[in-house]
Amino acid sequence: MSQQTDEFPVIVWLDGSLSHPHWVLDRADMVLGRDEACDIVIPVRQISRQHLRITVEGGGAVVEDLRSKNGTWINGFRLTGLRELNDGDEIRIAKDIILRFVGSGATAPSTTRVLPDVIPSGAMTGLRMKLDPETREVRIKDEILEPPLSLPQYRLLEILFASQGGVCSRNDVVDAVWPEAMGEGVSEQAIDALVRRLRDRLGMVDSEHQYIVTVRGHGFRLDNPQEE
């Protein structure tokens, strides 16, 4: 059985200017650099054309600097040879580019993206389920969802909130949850599995209501009633 898409580790550009500064490490060997042929492309002059390699094995990852001109640092220490990455490790490239390694199944990291730009003001007023834009905390009937959602689960819930009850197509989900895939390599089974896991997580707090509704032939929408 193949690994589920939301169980892959992720690299996040914490202070980057890209619209979707996240990359899913869904291949065994991935190269980061400014060359467009790289698996992870960061078009910054200080980064070498092929700067570093990340090898993924069983949810873990090992990083190697590819003799880059300006170097790589892990948690403040210059990278030499191979180094195993742990969830939350800071990867600093050329001293100015700060990345974060998020292990498989870990929670969504905080980035420069501000959620109110996505969810209209007042969209959550009086609702049974609320989402905090700054902390990415999910609260259902005044109970916080613990542990926090994984990054793909959070992205899915975010786009459903933003649509305010409107239908999100499967393409919308792929674009929001896996922007690096650009519609390729994400199967319907992977989407359905992610929706199912998010339903299960929400059901841990509120088993009496189905928040995510499948609209057959169209996609998904959020059914988030007013507080009783």
C-alpha positions as CSV (number, residue, x, y, z in Angstrom):
1,M,0.0,0.0,0.0
2,S,1.4,3.4,-1.0
3,Q,2.1,6.1,1.6
4,Q,-0.7,8.6,2.0
5,T,0.0,12.1,0.6
6,D,-0.4,13.9,4.0
7,E,2.1,11.6,5.7
8,F,5.1,13.0,3.7
9,P,7.5,15.5,5.4
10,V,7.4,19.1,4.3
11,I,9.9,21.9,3.8
12,V,8.6,25.4,4.6
13,W,10.2,28.8,3.6
14,L,9.3,30.8,6.7
15,D,10.0,34.3,5.4
16,G,9.8,33.8,1.7
17,S,7.9,35.8,-0.9
18,L,6.5,32.8,-2.8
19,S,2.7,32.5,-2.8
20,H,2.9,28.9,-1.6
21,P,6.2,28.5,0.2
22,H,5.8,24.8,1.0
23,W,7.2,21.7,-0.7
24,V,6.1,18.2,0.0
25,L,9.0,15.7,0.1
26,D,7.2,13.0,-1.8
27,R,10.1,11.5,-3.6
28,A,13.1,9.5,-2.3
29,D,15.7,12.0,-3.6
30,M,15.0,15.7,-4.0
31,V,17.4,18.6,-4.9
32,L,16.9,22.2,-3.8
33,G,18.5,25.1,-5.7
34,R,17.7,28.0,-7.9
35,D,17.9,26.0,-11.2
36,E,14.5,25.4,-12.6
37,A,15.3,21.8,-13.1
38,C,15.5,21.2,-9.3
39,D,12.8,19.5,-7.4
40,I,12.6,22.5,-5.0
41,V,13.2,25.8,-6.7
42,I,14.0,28.9,-4.8
43,P,14.9,31.7,-7.3
44,V,17.3,33.6,-5.1
45,R,20.8,34.6,-6.4
46,Q,22.6,33.6,-3.2
47,I,21.5,30.0,-3.6
48,S,23.6,27.7,-5.8
49,R,22.0,26.2,-8.9
50,Q,22.0,22.9,-7.0
51,H,22.4,23.7,-3.4
52,L,21.5,20.7,-1.3
53,R,20.0,17.2,-1.6
54,I,17.3,15.8,0.7
55,T,16.9,12.0,0.8
56,V,13.6,10.7,2.3
57,E,13.2,7.3,3.9
58,G,10.2,6.1,5.8
59,G,9.0,9.5,6.8
60,G,12.5,10.7,7.9
61,A,15.0,12.7,5.9
62,V,18.7,13.2,5.5
63,V,20.2,16.4,4.1
64,E,23.5,16.9,2.3
65,D,25.1,20.2,1.1
66,L,26.1,19.9,-2.6
67,R,29.3,21.9,-2.3
68,S,27.3,25.1,-2.5
69,K,29.1,28.4,-2.7
70,N,27.4,30.0,0.3
71,G,26.8,27.0,2.5
72,T,24.0,25.4,4.6
73,W,23.4,25.6,8.3
74,I,21.2,23.3,10.5
75,N,20.0,24.8,13.8
76,G,22.9,27.3,13.6
77,F,25.7,24.7,12.8
78,R,27.3,24.6,9.4
79,L,26.3,21.4,7.5
80,T,29.2,19.1,6.6
81,G,28.5,15.6,5.3
82,L,25.1,14.0,5.9
83,R,22.7,15.1,8.6
84,E,19.4,13.5,9.7
85,L,16.6,16.1,9.9
86,N,14.2,16.1,12.9
87,D,10.8,17.8,13.0
88,G,11.2,21.5,13.6
89,D,14.8,21.7,12.4
90,E,15.8,25.1,11.0
91,I,17.6,25.0,7.6
92,R,19.4,28.2,6.8
93,I,20.7,28.6,3.3
94,A,23.3,31.3,2.4
95,K,22.6,32.7,5.9
96,D,19.5,34.6,4.6
97,I,17.0,31.9,3.5
98,I,15.3,30.2,6.5
99,L,13.5,26.9,5.9
100,R,11.8,24.6,8.4
101,F,11.6,20.9,8.2
102,V,8.2,19.5,9.2
103,G,8.2,15.7,9.8
104,S,5.5,13.5,8.5
105,G,2.3,13.7,10.5
106,A,3.5,16.9,12.3
107,T,1.4,20.0,12.7
108,A,1.2,22.9,10.3
109,P,3.9,25.5,10.9
110,S,3.3,29.2,11.2
111,T,4.4,31.2,8.1
112,T,4.0,34.7,6.9
113,R,0.7,33.9,5.3
114,V,-2.1,35.7,7.1
115,L,-5.4,33.8,7.2
116,P,-7.8,36.9,7.3
117,D,-6.7,37.6,3.7
118,V,-8.3,34.3,2.8
119,I,-11.3,34.1,5.1
120,P,-13.6,37.1,4.9
121,S,-14.0,39.2,8.0
122,G,-16.8,38.0,10.2
123,A,-17.1,34.7,8.4
124,M,-16.8,32.7,11.7
125,T,-19.0,34.9,14.0
126,G,-21.2,32.7,16.1
127,L,-20.3,29.5,14.3
128,R,-20.1,26.1,16.0
129,M,-16.5,25.6,14.7
130,K,-14.0,28.4,14.7
131,L,-10.5,28.7,13.3
132,D,-7.9,31.1,14.8
133,P,-6.0,32.8,11.9
134,E,-2.8,33.4,13.9
135,T,-2.4,30.2,15.9
136,R,-4.2,27.9,13.4
137,E,-6.1,26.6,16.4
138,V,-9.4,24.8,15.7
139,R,-12.1,25.2,18.3
140,I,-15.4,23.3,18.3
141,K,-18.1,24.2,20.8
142,D,-15.4,25.9,22.9
143,E,-13.2,22.8,22.9
144,I,-9.8,23.0,21.3
145,L,-9.0,20.2,18.8
146,E,-5.9,18.4,20.2
147,P,-3.5,17.4,18.8
148,P,-3.5,20.1,16.1
149,L,-4.2,19.3,12.5
150,S,-1.5,18.2,10.1
151,L,-0.5,20.7,7.5
152,P,-2.6,19.1,4.7
153,Q,-5.6,18.8,7.0
154,Y,-5.3,22.4,8.0
155,R,-5.0,23.6,4.4
156,L,-8.2,21.7,3.5
157,L,-10.2,23.1,6.4
158,E,-8.9,26.6,5.6
159,I,-10.1,26.5,2.0
160,L,-13.5,25.2,3.1
161,F,-13.8,28.0,5.6
162,A,-12.9,30.5,3.0
163,S,-15.6,29.3,0.6
164,Q,-18.3,30.1,3.3
165,G,-20.4,27.1,2.5
166,G,-19.7,27.1,-1.2
167,V,-18.5,24.0,-3.0
168,C,-14.8,23.5,-3.4
169,S,-13.9,21.3,-6.4
170,R,-11.3,18.6,-6.2
171,N,-9.0,20.9,-8.3
172,D,-9.5,23.6,-5.7
173,V,-8.5,21.2,-3.0
174,V,-5.4,20.1,-4.9
175,D,-4.3,23.7,-5.5
176,A,-4.8,24.6,-1.9
177,V,-3.4,21.5,-0.2
178,W,-0.7,20.4,-2.6
179,P,0.2,23.6,-4.6
180,E,3.6,22.1,-5.6
181,A,1.9,19.2,-7.4
182,M,0.1,21.6,-9.9
183,G,-2.6,19.0,-10.3
184,E,-0.2,16.2,-11.1
185,G,0.3,13.0,-9.1
186,V,-2.6,13.6,-6.6
187,S,-5.2,10.9,-7.0
188,E,-8.8,11.1,-6.1
189,Q,-8.1,8.4,-3.6
190,A,-5.6,10.6,-1.9
191,I,-8.1,13.5,-1.7
192,D,-10.8,11.2,-0.4
193,A,-8.4,9.8,2.2
194,L,-7.5,13.3,3.4
195,V,-11.2,14.4,3.7
196,R,-11.9,11.2,5.6
197,R,-9.0,11.8,8.1
198,L,-10.1,15.4,8.6
199,R,-13.7,14.3,9.3
200,D,-12.4,11.8,11.8
201,R,-10.3,14.5,13.6
202,L,-13.3,16.8,13.8
203,G,-15.5,13.9,15.0
204,M,-13.2,13.4,17.9
205,V,-14.6,16.6,19.4
206,D,-18.1,16.7,17.8
207,S,-19.4,13.3,16.7
208,E,-23.0,14.6,16.4
209,H,-22.4,16.7,13.3
210,Q,-20.8,16.1,9.8
211,Y,-18.9,19.3,9.0
212,I,-17.5,18.3,5.7
213,V,-20.2,17.4,3.1
214,T,-19.4,15.6,-0.2
215,V,-21.3,17.1,-3.1
216,R,-21.3,14.3,-5.6
217,G,-19.8,15.2,-8.9
218,H,-18.8,18.6,-7.7
219,G,-16.5,18.5,-4.6
220,F,-16.9,19.4,-0.9
221,R,-18.4,22.1,1.2
222,L,-18.3,23.1,4.9
223,D,-21.5,22.7,6.9
224,N,-20.7,24.8,10.0
225,P,-24.0,25.7,11.8
226,Q,-24.5,28.5,14.3
227,E,-23.8,27.9,17.9
228,E,-26.8,26.6,19.9
